[in-house]
Amino acid sequence: MTESRERHVPASLVWGLGMFAVLVAIAIMAPVFLSDAANTLSSESRAEPSATHWFGTDDLGRDIIARTLVAARLTMLMSLGATLLSVVLGVLIGGMVWVGPRWLRETTLRIVDSTVAFPALVLALVIAAILGPSASSAVIAIGVAGIPSFARITSNMVAPVMGRDFMSTSRLLGVPPWQLFARHLLPNIGGPLLVLIASSFALSLLEISSLSFVGLGVQSPDYDWGRLLNEGLPAIYSQPLQVLAPSFMLIFAGVAAMLTGDGLAQRFDPWGTQPAAHRSPNRVIARNGNQTASLVEVKCLRVTAANGTELVRGIDLDIASGEILGLVGESGSGKSMTAMALAQLSPDSVTTEADVMRIGDIDVLSFRNRARLAREIGLVYQDPGTTFNPALRMGTQVTEVARVHMGLSRRKARQVLVDGLRDMRMRNPESVMQQHPFQLSGGMLQRAIIAASLVTEPRLIIADEPTTALDVTVQADVLRQFKKINEDNGTAILFISHDIAVVQALCDRVLVMKNGEVIERLTGDELSKGKVSHQYTRELLAATPKFDVALDRRSSKGGGA
Amino acid sequence: MSQPRPNSKAPTRRIRGWRDFFRSPWGGFAVRRVGGLILSISFLIILTFAIVPLIPGDPAIAILGPGATAESIALMREKLNLDTPLVQQFGTYLQGLSSFDLGTSFHYQTPVLSTIFTKLPYTATIAFGSIAVVLVVAIPLGMAVGVLTRGGRRPVIGTAFGAIAGFLASFPAYVAATILILVFAIWLKVLPPGGSAGPTTFVLPIAALALGPTFAVARVVRQETYGVLQQDFVRTARGHRISNSRLYIRHALPNLMASTLTLTGLILSGLLGGAIIIETVFSLPGLGLEVVQAIIYRDFPVIRGIVLTIGLIAIFINLLIDVVLGLIDPRTLGASSHD
């Protein structure tokens, strides 16, 4: 792999543009030098390929290669005309609807939508029918047929730009609409638009050729590639090269456009040049034999991103059975990465290494028994809105572990989960099981996933910012559920949050993380009394309002290990 | 609507009457979709009507040519109903449509509707046949490549697929058709080059029509696979520690289908355009071949009828895609298309 990681011009763009350059050169040069060979009738009708005629001749004795190359000019000019027509009018319509009043936008987009549904060729047939078959009517037909999709896509691209601050500011300042369009909208959508124009040019080329091919475009004696293909078809048995030559050119043009479009897309896609993840096997170090009382033991955990950035820099942590350990820090401090590494759920793009990482007797670095992992570790995630699969019903998802790993029947699993949801004080759990995630509130979803994580009676629950996406009142309720689980079942919890107030109300011990390192270790009591030593922790405390909901902490529970 | 069983599997929306139906997601979808349908069909009717009035100059002269006698021009104006005001012409057109009277072909002197009925089966077969082929081949193929090459794995497969699929996706249907005829009908002599002699005549047209879109869609599916595999819910599913096949088929596939169908709806209805063109290559006596002839002969009743029919098929394909989308991912039922 010699691919550099810097953003540079993608290879496909270079190739695509190179092929286009070849086509343009042919279009300019061929008619100058080859017109005679292409148009002069000779007696050598349908000659075999020879030194003078590499691809042979057509029925009127004209050189096939010369005709194919000369046809490039007309083909490309017509495509250019049609593309210009679609781009100019389409972008104008799609952009202007956003600077006009709302009703105009709604009406225009409705009409555009109802036309986008039809294949471009249908509109092209209508225009060919109105104007009669000719080269110019083919250009207008394909050009006009391309307008709706340009209008649609421009409008879609403009929509998010319109929401940005600078747009509302310029509007307030009274910048006239056309100036808004030219100065602010166009530059913002320029990149994607280029991609579109490239692919639209190719599409126009192929569609105009298809009209010529069926006899609705260029008329004899003029010829483009479509017309040549059409003329070659009757002779396909005796002179197959006569259809192969224009076919080759059409494919060549199609590939050129595809490469250019792909290349431009990569160039303008901010995510397009992410380097491939460098995979190295997780390093397994012989773990030391002494079994302490702690349930979870992590020594020197290191998580490295594909580009070499250290996300977690060798942290140690341990959690006793029945203990709630808090992990706080701002976003990007490495706390979620730590949690996901412990759950063996790190994204593909990162590398995880540790001297020791175990949960009970499970060596997380090498353990591959899915069923046991599923039973021992309960997982609760940050954003209930994206945690669930939007396409599946709740019941299917929350009963999955019970059905797959505990061997419960569908009916039994459903019953267990309905009871679990009811324990989470969810109303109508039977109907919740039938619903799709988008029909439920964030609090309901979060309670559902907590209920689901409890089915296996796990020894450890890893909760990654489980309350962040929730309303304050719902937050308190979910926190009480965690506390209750911990007290009733003695389940250990690794509780991750950026909200130090939430953590101090719930946790026995707290680790403060920053830049992938643990910078302070505290007990919950120390934290709530403000006995912190590190400046950063003090800032975190000062930045958060006090969390007033009493969670009925048991002060007797020790900060073990 | 039948009364649900007392302790049934508890549908959350029990539909007891029309009012409830309109409040249910599918009811709302139906209301919105019928609105869209009316709009699309109105557009189609106005478009087909406008063909004749929009002809530059006198349509009658355009049809008959400059050498026509005054008498035959008057007769043609009579036939096209050109001497009445535009609104009245449109009224007559609508009246004809409402009684399924599409007029009489200038060329064949037969009712347009019967022409359409004899030609439609050919076009419908190759269009829907190739849509089926595209979906059945492209989705598993794109997904398999997406899974194999996720996160930059197996770069050789990724690059090879990208090159081959990109190359094949840029084959226009009529070029593919020409080359398939050369290879399979002329050189290998295993399939008929065209005509209408039994089921084998449809093999090459469907293959030619499906070739480009299959690989275009497979490219989209591959890209979407990467996106879906990065979603939070896939991590949740991995947290359930299920097998890979269950992860991909049960969790990833439905979401993949939803985004793929949304993105490729236009490719699929655009395939109809390809169907019109390639009938010429295979001398398949369908709507496409007929409408091209009609445009050349300036046979406007036939043009109007066939454009109307093809437009209705396109609307039907779009509706079908939306219904399938709704079944896969009910969120799309409530989605407003823009704003």
Interface residues (C-beta under 8 A of the other chain):
Chain A: M1 R105 E106 L109 R110 I111 D113 S114 T115 V116 A117 F118 P119 A120 L121 V122 L123 L125 V126 A128 A129 I130 L131 G132 P133 S149 S155 N156 A159 A202 L206 E207 S209 S210 F213 V214 G215 L216 L229 L233 I236 Y237 P240 V243 L244 S247 L250 I251 G254 V255 A257 M258 L259 D262 P275 A276 A277 R279 M340 A343 L345 P347 D348 S349 R370 A371 L373 A374 I377 L379 Y381 D383 T386 T387 F388 N389 P390 A391 L392 Q397 E400 V401 V404 H405 E430 S431 M433 Q434 Q435 H436 F438 Q439 I449
Chain B: K9 A10 P11 T12 G36 L39 S40 F43 L44 L47 T48 A50 I51 L54 I55 P56 A62 R150 G151 G152 R153 P155 G166 F167 A169 S170 F171 P172 Y174 V175 T178 I179 I181 L182 I186 Q230 Q231 D232 F233 R235 T236 A237 R238 G239 H240 R241 I242 S243 R246 R250 H251 P254 N255 A258 L266 S269 G270 L271 L272 G273 G274 I276 I277 T280 V281 G288 V291 V292 A294 I295 I296 R298 F300 I303 V307 I310 G311 A314 I315 N318 I328 D329 P330 R331 S337 H338 D339
